[in-house]
Protein backbone atom coordinates (compact mmCIF):
# COMPACT_ATOMS: atom_id res chain seq x y z
CA UNK A 1 0.00 0.00 0.00
CA UNK A 2 1.51 3.29 -1.14
CA UNK A 3 1.32 6.28 1.21
CA UNK A 4 -0.79 9.18 0.02
CA UNK A 5 -0.97 11.29 3.20
CA UNK A 6 1.91 13.71 3.72
CA UNK A 7 3.40 15.01 6.98
CA UNK A 8 1.28 18.16 7.36
CA UNK A 9 -1.90 16.32 6.33
CA UNK A 10 -1.05 13.57 8.80
CA UNK A 11 -0.60 15.98 11.70
CA UNK A 12 -3.85 17.81 10.92
CA UNK A 13 -5.77 14.53 10.66
CA UNK A 14 -4.47 13.22 13.99
CA UNK A 15 -5.04 16.49 15.89
CA UNK A 16 -8.50 17.05 14.38
CA UNK A 17 -9.41 13.41 14.95
CA UNK A 18 -8.48 13.58 18.63
CA UNK A 19 -10.44 16.83 19.01
CA UNK A 20 -13.52 15.27 17.38
CA UNK A 21 -13.24 12.18 19.58
CA UNK A 22 -13.01 14.42 22.66
CA UNK A 23 -16.04 16.45 21.55
CA UNK A 24 -17.96 13.22 20.94
CA UNK A 25 -17.28 12.07 24.48
CA UNK A 26 -18.11 15.48 25.93
CA UNK A 27 -21.42 15.78 24.08
CA UNK A 28 -22.09 12.03 24.36
CA UNK A 29 -22.54 11.74 20.60
CA UNK A 30 -21.67 8.91 18.24
CA UNK A 31 -20.21 11.53 15.87
CA UNK A 32 -17.01 11.23 17.88
CA UNK A 33 -16.43 7.97 16.00
CA UNK A 34 -15.72 10.08 12.91
CA UNK A 35 -12.57 11.25 14.67
CA UNK A 36 -11.38 7.66 14.83
CA UNK A 37 -11.37 7.50 11.01
CA UNK A 38 -9.15 10.60 10.86
CA UNK A 39 -6.74 9.24 13.47
CA UNK A 40 -6.45 5.85 11.74
CA UNK A 41 -5.86 7.35 8.29
CA UNK A 42 -3.28 9.70 9.82
CA UNK A 43 -1.43 6.87 11.53
CA UNK A 44 -1.53 4.59 8.48
CA UNK A 45 -0.60 7.48 6.12
CA UNK A 46 -3.17 6.17 3.65
CA UNK A 47 -6.56 7.67 2.77
CA UNK A 48 -8.85 5.55 0.57
CA UNK A 49 -10.82 8.69 -0.31
CA UNK A 50 -7.81 10.03 -2.21
CA UNK A 51 -7.56 6.94 -4.46
CA UNK A 52 -10.39 7.67 -6.97
CA UNK A 53 -8.95 11.14 -7.57
CA UNK A 54 -5.32 9.92 -7.66
CA UNK A 55 -4.49 12.53 -5.03
CA UNK A 56 -1.51 12.56 -2.72
CA UNK A 57 -0.30 15.11 -0.20
CA UNK A 58 3.10 13.44 -0.01
CA UNK A 59 6.10 15.22 -1.43
CA UNK A 60 7.40 14.11 -4.82
CA UNK A 61 10.75 12.49 -5.34
CA UNK A 62 12.89 13.17 -8.46
CA UNK A 63 11.33 10.27 -10.41
CA UNK A 64 7.87 11.85 -10.01
CA UNK A 65 6.45 9.05 -7.87
CA UNK A 66 4.78 9.55 -4.50
CA UNK A 67 7.09 8.83 -1.59
N, C-alpha and C positions, 0 to 999 in steps of 0.2 A: 504494500500500500504506500503510495507516494504522498508525501506531506504537501498540503496545500494551504496551511495556515501559518503565516509568518509570525515573527516575534512580537510585534506590536499588537497584531490581531489576537494572538494567543493571550497576552496579558490582559487586554480589554475583555476578552471572553471569560477568563477566569475571575477577574474582579467583578464584572457585571453579574456573572452567574452566582457568585457567593452573595452578592447584595440581593439578588432576586430570591435566593433560597432563604436568606434572613428575613426578608419582607414577607415571604410566604408563611414562615413560622410565626412571625409577629401578628399578622392578620389572620392566621389560621386558615389559609387558603391553599388549595391544591395547585394554584398557579406557581407556587414556589418550585414545583417539580420542573418547570421550564428552565430554571437556573441550572439544574443538574445536567441538562443537555449542553448548555454552554460550557460548563466546567469540563465535561467529558470530551467535547470536541477540542477544547483548549489543551487539555492534557495529551490527547492522542495526536494533536496537530493535523487532524484530518476532518474536513467538513463535507459530508455527502451532498449538501445543498449547493456546493460550488461545482460539483462534477458536471451537471448538465450544461453549465455555462462555460466550462473549461477555465474557471477562474482559479487564481492562486494569489495569495498575498505574500508568498515567499519571495525572497530576492532571487534574481536570475544569475546563473553562473555563466562563464564565457561561452559555453556551447549553446546557450539559449534554453536549457532545460531547467525545470523547477528544482530547487535544492531540497 
